[in-house]
Each structure stands twice: as C-alpha cells, then as structure tokens.
C-alpha cells in the first residue's frame, strides 16, 4: 500500500530536522523555496537527500536534485516513486 501524502510530508520534514535540528518544522511553508527556508550547505543538503532515500526507499539521481525545490515538490516526487507493496529488487 502506498504511503499517503501526510505520512510522506511528516517523513520529509523529520529527515530535514534530523540533519538540521535548528529547523522549526512548524515554520516550513509547503510551497516555499526549501533550501532558503532551511539554509543548508551543500553537504547537509546531500545528507537530507540520502536520508530521504533511506527512509522511503526512493532512488533520487543527482539529475533530479533541481526538482526538489519545496516540501510540496519533495512530497510529490517521493509519492510518485515510492515502492508500494514490495521493492522490485
């Protein structure tokens, strides 16, 4: 069964807060520019992306990093690609 958007959103934000504990999750604006809201350097940003991969089992190729512009965009990206029943490995 696929995760719903609220569960994905909670996981996306939890991962950000694990990498950047100073981020206040209640202040994140879903459609707002994510990198500006959380002010992460490139290494922390990469750690967030790796965290999403580990949490959701979704491959995120470097070519797609530019698509991850907001919390809403990340949720939609993961919802489209998250494994449903079983991983196909």
PDB file with SEQRES, HELIX, SHEET and CRYST1 records, atoms N, CA, C and O in Angstrom:
SEQRES   1 A   89  UNK UNK UNK UNK UNK UNK UNK UNK UNK UNK UNK UNK UNK          
SEQRES   2 A   89  UNK UNK UNK UNK UNK UNK UNK UNK UNK UNK UNK UNK UNK          
SEQRES   3 A   89  UNK UNK UNK UNK UNK UNK UNK UNK UNK UNK UNK UNK UNK          
SEQRES   4 A   89  UNK UNK UNK UNK UNK UNK UNK UNK UNK UNK UNK UNK UNK          
SEQRES   5 A   89  UNK UNK UNK UNK UNK UNK UNK UNK UNK UNK UNK UNK UNK          
SEQRES   6 A   89  UNK UNK UNK UNK UNK UNK UNK UNK UNK UNK UNK UNK UNK          
SEQRES   7 A   89  UNK UNK UNK UNK UNK UNK UNK UNK UNK UNK UNK                  
HELIX    1 AA1 UNK A    5  UNK A   19  1                                  15    
HELIX    2 AA2 UNK A   25  UNK A   27  5                                   3    
HELIX    3 AA3 UNK A   34  UNK A   38  1                                   5    
HELIX    4 AA4 UNK A   42  UNK A   56  1                                  15    
HELIX    5 AA5 UNK A   62  UNK A   67  5                                   6    
HELIX    6 AA6 UNK A   71  UNK A   81  1                                  11    
CRYST1    1.000    1.000    1.000  90.00  90.00  90.00 P 1           1          
ATOM      1  N   UNK A   1       0.847  -1.188   0.000  1.00  0.00           N  
ATOM      2  CA  UNK A   1       0.000   0.000   0.000  1.00  0.00           C  
ATOM      3  C   UNK A   1       0.887   1.244   0.000  1.00  0.00           C  
ATOM      4  O   UNK A   1       1.872   1.314   0.736  1.00  0.00           O  
ATOM      5  N   UNK A   2       0.540   2.197  -0.808  1.00  0.00           N  
ATOM      6  CA  UNK A   2       1.322   3.420  -0.913  1.00  0.00           C  
ATOM      7  C   UNK A   2       1.122   4.292   0.323  1.00  0.00           C  
ATOM      8  O   UNK A   2       0.058   4.284   0.942  1.00  0.00           O  
ATOM      9  N   UNK A   3       2.161   5.039   0.667  1.00  0.00           N  
ATOM     10  CA  UNK A   3       2.047   5.985   1.778  1.00  0.00           C  
ATOM     11  C   UNK A   3       1.201   7.167   1.322  1.00  0.00           C  
ATOM     12  O   UNK A   3       1.226   7.546   0.151  1.00  0.00           O  
ATOM     13  N   UNK A   4       0.454   7.741   2.253  1.00  0.00           N  
ATOM     14  CA  UNK A   4      -0.293   8.931   1.862  1.00  0.00           C  
ATOM     15  C   UNK A   4       0.610  10.165   1.985  1.00  0.00           C  
ATOM     16  O   UNK A   4       1.674  10.126   2.602  1.00  0.00           O  
ATOM     17  N   UNK A   5       0.147  11.251   1.381  1.00  0.00           N  
ATOM     18  CA  UNK A   5       0.964  12.462   1.336  1.00  0.00           C  
ATOM     19  C   UNK A   5       1.313  12.992   2.725  1.00  0.00           C  
ATOM     20  O   UNK A   5       2.407  13.519   2.929  1.00  0.00           O  
ATOM     21  N   UNK A   6       0.390  12.857   3.682  1.00  0.00           N  
ATOM     22  CA  UNK A   6       0.673  13.355   5.027  1.00  0.00           C  
ATOM     23  C   UNK A   6       1.805  12.572   5.684  1.00  0.00           C  
ATOM     24  O   UNK A   6       2.650  13.155   6.364  1.00  0.00           O  
ATOM     25  N   UNK A   7       1.828  11.259   5.484  1.00  0.00           N  
ATOM     26  CA  UNK A   7       2.907  10.431   6.040  1.00  0.00           C  
ATOM     27  C   UNK A   7       4.234  10.771   5.363  1.00  0.00           C  
ATOM     28  O   UNK A   7       5.275  10.847   6.017  1.00  0.00           O  
ATOM     29  N   UNK A   8       4.186  10.972   4.063  1.00  0.00           N  
ATOM     30  CA  UNK A   8       5.409  11.344   3.341  1.00  0.00           C  
ATOM     31  C   UNK A   8       5.899  12.705   3.827  1.00  0.00           C  
ATOM     32  O   UNK A   8       7.085  12.880   4.105  1.00  0.00           O  
ATOM     33  N   UNK A   9       4.984  13.665   3.929  1.00  0.00           N  
ATOM     34  CA  UNK A   9       5.354  15.015   4.399  1.00  0.00           C  
ATOM     35  C   UNK A   9       6.008  14.940   5.782  1.00  0.00           C  
ATOM     36  O   UNK A   9       7.028  15.586   6.022  1.00  0.00           O  
ATOM     37  N   UNK A  10       5.426  14.159   6.684  1.00  0.00           N  
ATOM     38  CA  UNK A  10       5.985  14.025   8.036  1.00  0.00           C  
ATOM     39  C   UNK A  10       7.402  13.445   7.968  1.00  0.00           C  
ATOM     40  O   UNK A  10       8.294  13.898   8.685  1.00  0.00           O  
ATOM     41  N   UNK A  11       7.606  12.453   7.111  1.00  0.00           N  
ATOM     42  CA  UNK A  11       8.928  11.860   6.963  1.00  0.00           C  
ATOM     43  C   UNK A  11       9.936  12.796   6.328  1.00  0.00           C  
ATOM     44  O   UNK A  11      11.102  12.826   6.720  1.00  0.00           O  
ATOM     45  N   UNK A  12       9.483  13.559   5.346  1.00  0.00           N  
ATOM     46  CA  UNK A  12      10.352  14.538   4.680  1.00  0.00           C  
ATOM     47  C   UNK A  12      10.839  15.561   5.701  1.00  0.00           C  
ATOM     48  O   UNK A  12      12.030  15.865   5.763  1.00  0.00           O  
ATOM     49  N   UNK A  13       9.924  16.088   6.493  1.00  0.00           N  
ATOM     50  CA  UNK A  13      10.274  17.111   7.483  1.00  0.00           C  
ATOM     51  C   UNK A  13      11.122  16.510   8.600  1.00  0.00           C  
ATOM     52  O   UNK A  13      12.073  17.143   9.059  1.00  0.00           O  
ATOM     53  N   UNK A  14      10.790  15.298   9.043  1.00  0.00           N  
ATOM     54  CA  UNK A  14      11.576  14.639  10.097  1.00  0.00           C  
ATOM     55  C   UNK A  14      13.026  14.456   9.645  1.00  0.00           C  
ATOM     56  O   UNK A  14      13.954  14.651  10.430  1.00  0.00           O  
ATOM     57  N   UNK A  15      13.213  14.087   8.395  1.00  0.00           N  
ATOM     58  CA  UNK A  15      14.570  13.896   7.867  1.00  0.00           C  
ATOM     59  C   UNK A  15      15.335  15.218   7.859  1.00  0.00           C  
ATOM     60  O   UNK A  15      16.508  15.263   8.228  1.00  0.00           O  
ATOM     61  N   UNK A  16      14.674  16.286   7.441  1.00  0.00           N  
ATOM     62  CA  UNK A  16      15.316  17.604   7.457  1.00  0.00           C  
ATOM     63  C   UNK A  16      15.749  17.951   8.878  1.00  0.00           C  
ATOM     64  O   UNK A  16      16.861  18.432   9.092  1.00  0.00           O  
ATOM     65  N   UNK A  17      14.872  17.706   9.844  1.00  0.00           N  
ATOM     66  CA  UNK A  17      15.167  18.056  11.239  1.00  0.00           C  
ATOM     67  C   UNK A  17      16.260  17.174  11.842  1.00  0.00           C  
ATOM     68  O   UNK A  17      16.963  17.603  12.758  1.00  0.00           O  
ATOM     69  N   UNK A  18      16.408  15.956  11.341  1.00  0.00           N  
ATOM     70  CA  UNK A  18      17.498  15.097  11.814  1.00  0.00           C  
ATOM     71  C   UNK A  18      18.850  15.668  11.377  1.00  0.00           C  
ATOM     72  O   UNK A  18      19.817  15.637  12.138  1.00  0.00           O  
ATOM     73  N   UNK A  19      18.909  16.182  10.166  1.00  0.00           N  
ATOM     74  CA  UNK A  19      20.154  16.743   9.645  1.00  0.00           C  
ATOM     75  C   UNK A  19      20.377  18.150  10.192  1.00  0.00           C  
ATOM     76  O   UNK A  19      21.510  18.535  10.482  1.00  0.00           O  
ATOM     77  N   UNK A  20      19.304  18.908  10.332  1.00  0.00           N  
ATOM     78  CA  UNK A  20      19.393  20.306  10.772  1.00  0.00           C  
ATOM     79  C   UNK A  20      18.426  20.523  11.943  1.00  0.00           C  
ATOM     80  O   UNK A  20      17.319  21.025  11.746  1.00  0.00           O  
ATOM     81  N   UNK A  21      18.838  20.147  13.158  1.00  0.00           N  
ATOM     82  CA  UNK A  21      17.929  20.237  14.311  1.00  0.00           C  
ATOM     83  C   UNK A  21      17.447  21.653  14.630  1.00  0.00           C  
ATOM     84  O   UNK A  21      16.470  21.830  15.358  1.00  0.00           O  
ATOM     85  N   UNK A  22      18.134  22.657  14.083  1.00  0.00           N  
ATOM     86  CA  UNK A  22      17.709  24.041  14.336  1.00  0.00           C  
ATOM     87  C   UNK A  22      16.475  24.436  13.541  1.00  0.00           C  
ATOM     88  O   UNK A  22      15.864  25.465  13.826  1.00  0.00           O  
ATOM     89  N   UNK A  23      16.098  23.635  12.545  1.00  0.00           N  
ATOM     90  CA  UNK A  23      14.922  23.927  11.729  1.00  0.00           C  
ATOM     91  C   UNK A  23      13.659  23.744  12.573  1.00  0.00           C  
ATOM     92  O   UNK A  23      13.505  22.741  13.271  1.00  0.00           O  
ATOM     93  N   UNK A  24      12.774  24.713  12.500  1.00  0.00           N  
ATOM     94  CA  UNK A  24      11.497  24.626  13.203  1.00  0.00           C  
ATOM     95  C   UNK A  24      10.460  24.106  12.208  1.00  0.00           C  
ATOM     96  O   UNK A  24      10.040  24.836  11.311  1.00  0.00           O  
ATOM     97  N   UNK A  25      10.043  22.836  12.367  1.00  0.00           N  
ATOM     98  CA  UNK A  25       9.159  22.224  11.367  1.00  0.00           C  
ATOM     99  C   UNK A  25       7.856  22.981  11.152  1.00  0.00           C  
ATOM    100  O   UNK A  25       7.331  22.995  10.038  1.00  0.00           O  
ATOM    101  N   UNK A  26       7.331  23.606  12.188  1.00  0.00           N  
ATOM    102  CA  UNK A  26       6.063  24.329  12.049  1.00  0.00           C  
ATOM    103  C   UNK A  26       6.201  25.587  11.200  1.00  0.00           C  
ATOM    104  O   UNK A  26       5.201  26.152  10.755  1.00  0.00           O  
ATOM    105  N   UNK A  27       7.425  26.022  10.978  1.00  0.00           N  
ATOM    106  CA  UNK A  27       7.633  27.243  10.197  1.00  0.00           C  
ATOM    107  C   UNK A  27       7.902  26.961   8.727  1.00  0.00           C  
ATOM    108  O   UNK A  27       8.014  27.897   7.935  1.00  0.00           O  
ATOM    109  N   UNK A  28       8.007  25.691   8.345  1.00  0.00           N  
ATOM    110  CA  UNK A  28       8.243  25.363   6.935  1.00  0.00           C  
ATOM    111  C   UNK A  28       6.970  25.599   6.129  1.00  0.00           C  
ATOM    112  O   UNK A  28       5.896  25.120   6.494  1.00  0.00           O  
ATOM    113  N   UNK A  29       7.097  26.328   5.051  1.00  0.00           N  
ATOM    114  CA  UNK A  29       5.982  26.597   4.156  1.00  0.00           C  
ATOM    115  C   UNK A  29       6.058  25.585   3.023  1.00  0.00           C  
ATOM    116  O   UNK A  29       7.076  25.493   2.336  1.00  0.00           O  
ATOM    117  N   UNK A  30       4.976  24.819   2.824  1.00  0.00           N  
ATOM    118  CA  UNK A  30       4.975  23.727   1.852  1.00  0.00           C  
ATOM    119  C   UNK A  30       5.435  24.112   0.469  1.00  0.00           C  
ATOM    120  O   UNK A  30       6.200  23.380  -0.159  1.00  0.00           O  
ATOM    121  N   UNK A  31       4.974  25.264  -0.022  1.00  0.00           N  
ATOM    122  CA  UNK A  31       5.309  25.673  -1.383  1.00  0.00           C  
ATOM    123  C   UNK A  31       6.518  26.607  -1.425  1.00  0.00           C  
ATOM    124  O   UNK A  31       6.972  26.987  -2.504  1.00  0.00           O  
ATOM    125  N   UNK A  32       7.035  26.975  -0.262  1.00  0.00           N  
ATOM    126  CA  UNK A  32       8.161  27.912  -0.220  1.00  0.00           C  
ATOM    127  C   UNK A  32       9.463  27.255  -0.640  1.00  0.00           C  
ATOM    128  O   UNK A  32       9.594  26.034  -0.562  1.00  0.00           O  
ATOM    129  N   UNK A  33      10.440  28.058  -1.090  1.00  0.00           N  
ATOM    130  CA  UNK A  33      11.729  27.515  -1.522  1.00  0.00           C  
ATOM    131  C   UNK A  33      12.442  26.833  -0.348  1.00  0.00           C  
ATOM    132  O   UNK A  33      12.834  27.483   0.621  1.00  0.00           O  
ATOM    133  N   UNK A  34      12.597  25.540  -0.456  1.00  0.00           N  
ATOM    134  CA  UNK A  34      13.080  24.732   0.658  1.00  0.00           C  
ATOM    135  C   UNK A  34      14.491  25.101   1.097  1.00  0.00           C  
ATOM    136  O   UNK A  34      14.735  25.293   2.288  1.00  0.00           O  
ATOM    137  N   UNK A  35      15.409  25.200   0.166  1.00  0.00           N  
ATOM    138  CA  UNK A  35      16.801  25.474   0.554  1.00  0.00           C  
ATOM    139  C   UNK A  35      16.921  26.830   1.253  1.00  0.00           C  
ATOM    140  O   UNK A  35      17.763  26.991   2.137  1.00  0.00           O  
ATOM    141  N   UNK A  36      16.099  27.802   0.872  1.00  0.00           N  
ATOM    142  CA  UNK A  36      16.144  29.105   1.547  1.00  0.00           C  
ATOM    143  C   UNK A  36      15.544  29.009   2.945  1.00  0.00           C  
ATOM    144  O   UNK A  36      16.018  29.663   3.873  1.00  0.00           O  
ATOM    145  N   UNK A  37      14.506  28.198   3.096  1.00  0.00           N  
ATOM    146  CA  UNK A  37      13.850  28.079   4.398  1.00  0.00           C  
ATOM    147  C   UNK A  37      14.730  27.382   5.428  1.00  0.00           C  
ATOM    148  O   UNK A  37      14.712  27.735   6.607  1.00  0.00           O  
ATOM    149  N   UNK A  38      15.494  26.397   4.986  1.00  0.00           N  
ATOM    150  CA  UNK A  38      16.277  25.624   5.943  1.00  0.00           C  
ATOM    151  C   UNK A  38      17.752  26.013   5.958  1.00  0.00           C  
ATOM    152  O   UNK A  38      18.483  25.606   6.861  1.00  0.00           O  
ATOM    153  N   UNK A  39      18.204  26.795   4.973  1.00  0.00           N  
ATOM    154  CA  UNK A  39      19.558  27.333   4.943  1.00  0.00           C  
ATOM    155  C   UNK A  39      20.614  26.248   5.167  1.00  0.00           C  
ATOM    156  O   UNK A  39      21.438  26.348   6.076  1.00  0.00           O  
ATOM    157  N   UNK A  40      20.578  25.206   4.322  1.00  0.00           N  
ATOM    158  CA  UNK A  40      21.537  24.120   4.432  1.00  0.00           C  
ATOM    159  C   UNK A  40      22.691  24.322   3.460  1.00  0.00           C  
ATOM    160  O   UNK A  40      22.495  24.786   2.337  1.00  0.00           O  
ATOM    161  N   UNK A  41      23.889  23.974   3.900  1.00  0.00           N  
ATOM    162  CA  UNK A  41      25.001  23.975   2.956  1.00  0.00           C  
ATOM    163  C   UNK A  41      24.881  22.732   2.079  1.00  0.00           C  
ATOM    164  O   UNK A  41      24.029  21.878   2.324  1.00  0.00           O  
ATOM    165  N   UNK A  42      25.722  22.629   1.072  1.00  0.00           N  
ATOM    166  CA  UNK A  42      25.554  21.545   0.106  1.00  0.00           C  
ATOM    167  C   UNK A  42      25.770  20.167   0.723  1.00  0.00           C  
ATOM    168  O   UNK A  42      25.130  19.207   0.292  1.00  0.00           O  
ATOM    169  N   UNK A  43      26.645  20.034   1.713  1.00  0.00           N  
ATOM    170  CA  UNK A  43      26.858  18.735   2.352  1.00  0.00           C  
ATOM    171  C   UNK A  43      25.621  18.336   3.174  1.00  0.00           C  
ATOM    172  O   UNK A  43      25.196  17.181   3.126  1.00  0.00           O  
ATOM    173  N   UNK A  44      25.053  19.268   3.916  1.00  0.00           N  
ATOM    174  CA  UNK A  44      23.830  18.957   4.670  1.00  0.00           C  
ATOM    175  C   UNK A  44      22.681  18.638   3.720  1.00  0.00           C  
ATOM    176  O   UNK A  44      21.887  17.737   3.993  1.00  0.00           O  
ATOM    177  N   UNK A  45      22.583  19.362   2.610  1.00  0.00           N  
ATOM    178  CA  UNK A  45      21.526  19.099   1.627  1.00  0.00           C  
ATOM    179  C   UNK A  45      21.667  17.678   1.091  1.00  0.00           C  
ATOM    180  O   UNK A  45      20.677  16.958   0.957  1.00  0.00           O  
ATOM    181  N   UNK A  46      22.896  17.277   0.787  1.00  0.00           N  
ATOM    182  CA  UNK A  46      23.140  15.921   0.311  1.00  0.00           C  
ATOM    183  C   UNK A  46      22.747  14.897   1.380  1.00  0.00           C  
ATOM    184  O   UNK A  46      22.178  13.853   1.061  1.00  0.00           O  
ATOM    185  N   UNK A  47      23.047  15.193   2.637  1.00  0.00           N  
ATOM    186  CA  UNK A  47      22.660  14.293   3.729  1.00  0.00           C  
ATOM    187  C   UNK A  47      21.144  14.177   3.852  1.00  0.00           C  
ATOM    188  O   UNK A  47      20.630  13.102   4.163  1.00  0.00           O  
ATOM    189  N   UNK A  48      20.428  15.266   3.614  1.00  0.00           N  
ATOM    190  CA  UNK A  48      18.958  15.223   3.625  1.00  0.00           C  
ATOM    191  C   UNK A  48      18.461  14.316   2.495  1.00  0.00           C  
ATOM    192  O   UNK A  48      17.580  13.484   2.713  1.00  0.00           O  
ATOM    193  N   UNK A  49      19.012  14.469   1.309  1.00  0.00           N  
ATOM    194  CA  UNK A  49      18.597  13.645   0.167  1.00  0.00           C  
ATOM    195  C   UNK A  49      18.890  12.165   0.440  1.00  0.00           C  
ATOM    196  O   UNK A  49      18.062  11.301   0.151  1.00  0.00           O  
ATOM    197  N   UNK A  50      20.056  11.885   0.990  1.00  0.00           N  
ATOM    198  CA  UNK A  50      20.393  10.494   1.354  1.00  0.00           C  
ATOM    199  C   UNK A  50      19.403   9.986   2.398  1.00  0.00           C  
ATOM    200  O   UNK A  50      18.969   8.836   2.337  1.00  0.00           O  
ATOM    201  N   UNK A  51      19.050  10.833   3.346  1.00  0.00           N  
ATOM    202  CA  UNK A  51      18.071  10.453   4.370  1.00  0.00           C  
ATOM    203  C   UNK A  51      16.719  10.107   3.767  1.00  0.00           C  
ATOM    204  O   UNK A  51      16.074   9.148   4.192  1.00  0.00           O  
ATOM    205  N   UNK A  52      16.283  10.887   2.774  1.00  0.00           N  
ATOM    206  CA  UNK A  52      15.018  10.578   2.105  1.00  0.00           C  
ATOM    207  C   UNK A  52      15.116   9.250   1.380  1.00  0.00           C  
ATOM    208  O   UNK A  52      14.177   8.454   1.409  1.00  0.00           O  
ATOM    209  N   UNK A  53      16.230   9.005   0.737  1.00  0.00           N  
ATOM    210  CA  UNK A  53      16.435   7.725   0.046  1.00  0.00           C  
ATOM    211  C   UNK A  53      16.319   6.567   1.041  1.00  0.00           C  
ATOM    212  O   UNK A  53      15.646   5.573   0.770  1.00  0.00           O  
ATOM    213  N   UNK A  54      16.973   6.702   2.181  1.00  0.00           N  
ATOM    214  CA  UNK A  54      16.955   5.633   3.181  1.00  0.00           C  
ATOM    215  C   UNK A  54      15.570   5.465   3.804  1.00  0.00           C  
ATOM    216  O   UNK A  54      15.116   4.340   4.012  1.00  0.00           O  
ATOM    217  N   UNK A  55      14.911   6.556   4.096  1.00  0.00           N  
ATOM    218  CA  UNK A  55      13.600   6.499   4.754  1.00  0.00           C  
ATOM    219  C   UNK A  55      12.518   5.936   3.841  1.00  0.00           C  
ATOM    220  O   UNK A  55      11.676   5.148   4.273  1.00  0.00           O  
ATOM    221  N   UNK A  56      12.547   6.346   2.574  1.00  0.00           N  
ATOM    222  CA  UNK A  56      11.452   6.000   1.663  1.00  0.00           C  
ATOM    223  C   UNK A  56      11.807   4.937   0.625  1.00  0.00           C  
ATOM    224  O   UNK A  56      10.924   4.445  -0.078  1.00  0.00           O  
ATOM    225  N   UNK A  57      13.079   4.578   0.520  1.00  0.00           N  
ATOM    226  CA  UNK A  57      13.482   3.587  -0.469  1.00  0.00           C  
ATOM    227  C   UNK A  57      13.366   4.086  -1.897  1.00  0.00           C  
ATOM    228  O   UNK A  57      13.128   3.306  -2.819  1.00  0.00           O  
ATOM    229  N   UNK A  58      13.535   5.383  -2.074  1.00  0.00           N  
ATOM    230  CA  UNK A  58      13.393   6.005  -3.395  1.00  0.00           C  
ATOM    231  C   UNK A  58      14.765   6.432  -3.891  1.00  0.00           C  
ATOM    232  O   UNK A  58      15.497   7.141  -3.200  1.00  0.00           O  
ATOM    233  N   UNK A  59      15.102   5.994  -5.090  1.00  0.00           N  
ATOM    234  CA  UNK A  59      16.340   6.456  -5.725  1.00  0.00           C  
ATOM    235  C   UNK A  59      16.137   7.901  -6.170  1.00  0.00           C  
ATOM    236  O   UNK A  59      15.139   8.222  -6.815  1.00  0.00           O  
ATOM    237  N   UNK A  60      17.079   8.763  -5.826  1.00  0.00           N  
ATOM    238  CA  UNK A  60      16.998  10.162  -6.236  1.00  0.00           C  
ATOM    239  C   UNK A  60      18.297  10.493  -6.973  1.00  0.00           C  
ATOM    240  O   UNK A  60      19.292  10.859  -6.347  1.00  0.00           O  
ATOM    241  N   UNK A  61      18.287  10.363  -8.309  1.00  0.00           N  
ATOM    242  CA  UNK A  61      19.504  10.659  -9.064  1.00  0.00           C  
ATOM    243  C   UNK A  61      19.862  12.139  -8.993  1.00  0.00           C  
ATOM    244  O   UNK A  61      18.993  13.001  -8.860  1.00  0.00           O  
ATOM    245  N   UNK A  62      21.140  12.408  -9.082  1.00  0.00           N  
ATOM    246  CA  UNK A  62      21.611  13.792  -8.998  1.00  0.00           C  
ATOM    247  C   UNK A  62      20.917  14.699 -10.012  1.00  0.00           C  
ATOM    248  O   UNK A  62      20.703  15.881  -9.746  1.00  0.00           O  
ATOM    249  N   UNK A  63      20.567  14.149 -11.168  1.00  0.00           N  
ATOM    250  CA  UNK A  63      19.878  14.931 -12.198  1.00  0.00           C  
ATOM    251  C   UNK A  63      18.522  15.447 -11.713  1.00  0.00           C  
ATOM    252  O   UNK A  63      18.005  16.421 -12.259  1.00  0.00           O  
ATOM    253  N   UNK A  64      17.940  14.806 -10.693  1.00  0.00           N  
ATOM    254  CA  UNK A  64      16.632  15.219 -10.182  1.00  0.00           C  
ATOM    255  C   UNK A  64      16.711  16.182  -8.998  1.00  0.00           C  
ATOM    256  O   UNK A  64      15.678  16.682  -8.553  1.00  0.00           O  
ATOM    257  N   UNK A  65      17.891  16.449  -8.483  1.00  0.00           N  
ATOM    258  CA  UNK A  65      18.011  17.319  -7.303  1.00  0.00           C  
ATOM    259  C   UNK A  65      17.336  18.671  -7.523  1.00  0.00           C  
ATOM    260  O   UNK A  65      16.752  19.226  -6.592  1.00  0.00           O  
ATOM    261  N   UNK A  66      17.407  19.200  -8.726  1.00  0.00           N  
ATOM    262  CA  UNK A  66      16.824  20.509  -9.022  1.00  0.00           C  
ATOM    263  C   UNK A  66      15.298  20.492  -8.921  1.00  0.00           C  
ATOM    264  O   UNK A  66      14.682  21.551  -8.801  1.00  0.00           O  
ATOM    265  N   UNK A  67      14.683  19.314  -8.967  1.00  0.00           N  
ATOM    266  CA  UNK A  67      13.227  19.214  -8.845  1.00  0.00           C  
ATOM    267  C   UNK A  67      12.758  19.327  -7.396  1.00  0.00           C  
ATOM    268  O   UNK A  67      11.570  19.529  -7.143  1.00  0.00           O  
ATOM    269  N   UNK A  68      13.676  19.199  -6.453  1.00  0.00           N  
ATOM    270  CA  UNK A  68      13.331  19.155  -5.031  1.00  0.00           C  
ATOM    271  C   UNK A  68      13.367  20.563  -4.449  1.00  0.00           C  
ATOM    272  O   UNK A  68      14.176  20.871  -3.574  1.00  0.00           O  
ATOM    273  N   UNK A  69      12.477  21.406  -4.951  1.00  0.00           N  
ATOM    274  CA  UNK A  69      12.532  22.840  -4.650  1.00  0.00           C  
ATOM    275  C   UNK A  69      11.751  23.267  -3.416  1.00  0.00           C  
ATOM    276  O   UNK A  69      12.019  24.323  -2.844  1.00  0.00           O  
ATOM    277  N   UNK A  70      10.791  22.453  -3.005  1.00  0.00           N  
ATOM    278  CA  UNK A  70       9.948  22.803  -1.857  1.00  0.00           C  
ATOM    279  C   UNK A  70       9.509  21.518  -1.171  1.00  0.00           C  
ATOM    280  O   UNK A  70       9.665  20.429  -1.725  1.00  0.00           O  
ATOM    281  N   UNK A  71       8.964  21.641   0.029  1.00  0.00           N  
ATOM    282  CA  UNK A  71       8.437  20.457   0.717  1.00  0.00           C  
ATOM    283  C   UNK A  71       7.370  19.804  -0.157  1.00  0.00           C  
ATOM    284  O   UNK A  71       7.350  18.582  -0.301  1.00  0.00           O  
ATOM    285  N   UNK A  72       6.491  20.605  -0.739  1.00  0.00           N  
ATOM    286  CA  UNK A  72       5.437  20.054  -1.603  1.00  0.00           C  
ATOM    287  C   UNK A  72       6.026  19.289  -2.786  1.00  0.00           C  
ATOM    288  O   UNK A  72       5.539  18.215  -3.137  1.00  0.00           O  
ATOM    289  N   UNK A  73       7.076  19.844  -3.400  1.00  0.00           N  
ATOM    290  CA  UNK A  73       7.706  19.187  -4.548  1.00  0.00           C  
ATOM    291  C   UNK A  73       8.360  17.870  -4.141  1.00  0.00           C  
ATOM    292  O   UNK A  73       8.298  16.891  -4.885  1.00  0.00           O  
ATOM    293  N   UNK A  74       8.986  17.842  -2.965  1.00  0.00           N  
ATOM    294  CA  UNK A  74       9.623  16.607  -2.484  1.00  0.00           C  
ATOM    295  C   UNK A  74       8.561  15.550  -2.199  1.00  0.00           C  
ATOM    296  O   UNK A  74       8.734  14.383  -2.551  1.00  0.00           O  
ATOM    297  N   UNK A  75       7.466  15.956  -1.563  1.00  0.00           N  
ATOM    298  CA  UNK A  75       6.381  15.010  -1.264  1.00  0.00           C  
ATOM    299  C   UNK A  75       5.842  14.409  -2.564  1.00  0.00           C  
ATOM    300  O   UNK A  75       5.659  13.195  -2.655  1.00  0.00           O  
ATOM    301  N   UNK A  76       5.591  15.241  -3.556  1.00  0.00           N  
ATOM    302  CA  UNK A  76       5.074  14.748  -4.840  1.00  0.00           C  
ATOM    303  C   UNK A  76       6.083  13.823  -5.513  1.00  0.00           C  
ATOM    304  O   UNK A  76       5.711  12.790  -6.069  1.00  0.00           O  
ATOM    305  N   UNK A  77       7.360  14.195  -5.461  1.00  0.00           N  
ATOM    306  CA  UNK A  77       8.422  13.386  -6.079  1.00  0.00           C  
ATOM    307  C   UNK A  77       8.460  12.000  -5.437  1.00  0.00           C  
ATOM    308  O   UNK A  77       8.486  10.986  -6.134  1.00  0.00           O  
ATOM    309  N   UNK A  78       8.464  11.966  -4.115  1.00  0.00           N  
ATOM    310  CA  UNK A  78       8.548  10.689  -3.405  1.00  0.00           C  
ATOM    311  C   UNK A  78       7.269   9.880  -3.603  1.00  0.00           C  
ATOM    312  O   UNK A  78       7.331   8.664  -3.787  1.00  0.00           O  
ATOM    313  N   UNK A  79       6.112  10.540  -3.569  1.00  0.00           N  
ATOM    314  CA  UNK A  79       4.836   9.824  -3.754  1.00  0.00           C  
ATOM    315  C   UNK A  79       4.791   9.113  -5.106  1.00  0.00           C  
ATOM    316  O   UNK A  79       4.240   8.017  -5.208  1.00  0.00           O  
ATOM    317  N   UNK A  80       5.360   9.718  -6.136  1.00  0.00           N  
ATOM    318  CA  UNK A  80       5.370   9.112  -7.474  1.00  0.00           C  
ATOM    319  C   UNK A  80       6.300   7.911  -7.543  1.00  0.00           C  
ATOM    320  O   UNK A  80       6.066   6.991  -8.326  1.00  0.00           O  
ATOM    321  N   UNK A  81       7.349   7.911  -6.734  1.00  0.00           N  
ATOM    322  CA  UNK A  81       8.409   6.915  -6.888  1.00  0.00           C  
ATOM    323  C   UNK A  81       8.504   5.905  -5.748  1.00  0.00           C  
ATOM    324  O   UNK A  81       9.223   4.913  -5.865  1.00  0.00           O  
ATOM    325  N   UNK A  82       7.798   6.138  -4.660  1.00  0.00           N  
ATOM    326  CA  UNK A  82       7.901   5.231  -3.506  1.00  0.00           C  
ATOM    327  C   UNK A  82       7.408   3.832  -3.860  1.00  0.00           C  
ATOM    328  O   UNK A  82       6.393   3.671  -4.537  1.00  0.00           O  
ATOM    329  N   UNK A  83       8.133   2.834  -3.397  1.00  0.00           N  
ATOM    330  CA  UNK A  83       7.671   1.465  -3.633  1.00  0.00           C  
ATOM    331  C   UNK A  83       6.323   1.253  -2.933  1.00  0.00           C  
ATOM    332  O   UNK A  83       6.099   1.779  -1.843  1.00  0.00           O  
ATOM    333  N   UNK A  84       5.446   0.499  -3.548  1.00  0.00           N  
ATOM    334  CA  UNK A  84       4.132   0.266  -2.961  1.00  0.00           C  
ATOM    335  C   UNK A  84       4.154  -0.997  -2.107  1.00  0.00           C  
ATOM    336  O   UNK A  84       4.383  -0.910  -0.901  1.00  0.00           O  
ATOM    337  N   UNK A  85       3.930  -2.137  -2.684  1.00  0.00           N  
ATOM    338  CA  UNK A  85       3.877  -3.372  -1.911  1.00  0.00           C  
ATOM    339  C   UNK A  85       5.263  -3.872  -1.524  1.00  0.00           C  
ATOM    340  O   UNK A  85       5.589  -3.996  -0.343  1.00  0.00           O  
ATOM    341  N   UNK A  86       6.072  -4.156  -2.542  1.00  0.00           N  
ATOM    342  CA  UNK A  86       7.393  -4.710  -2.307  1.00  0.00           C  
ATOM    343  C   UNK A  86       8.387  -3.985  -3.195  1.00  0.00           C  
ATOM    344  O   UNK A  86       8.045  -3.494  -4.270  1.00  0.00           O  
ATOM    345  N   UNK A  87       9.604  -3.929  -2.730  1.00  0.00           N  
ATOM    346  CA  UNK A  87      10.666  -3.412  -3.576  1.00  0.00           C  
ATOM    347  C   UNK A  87      10.871  -4.385  -4.722  1.00  0.00           C  
ATOM    348  O   UNK A  87      10.694  -5.591  -4.550  1.00  0.00           O  
ATOM    349  N   UNK A  88      11.236  -3.884  -5.872  1.00  0.00           N  
ATOM    350  CA  UNK A  88      11.404  -4.752  -7.033  1.00  0.00           C  
ATOM    351  C   UNK A  88      12.865  -5.158  -7.198  1.00  0.00           C  
ATOM    352  O   UNK A  88      13.326  -5.333  -8.326  1.00  0.00           O  
ATOM    353  N   UNK A  89      13.591  -5.308  -6.119  1.00  0.00           N  
ATOM    354  CA  UNK A  89      14.997  -5.718  -6.194  1.00  0.00           C  
ATOM    355  C   UNK A  89      15.116  -7.205  -6.119  1.00  0.00           C  
ATOM    356  O   UNK A  89      16.224  -7.738  -6.166  1.00  0.00           O  
TER     357      UNK A  89                                                      
END                                                                             
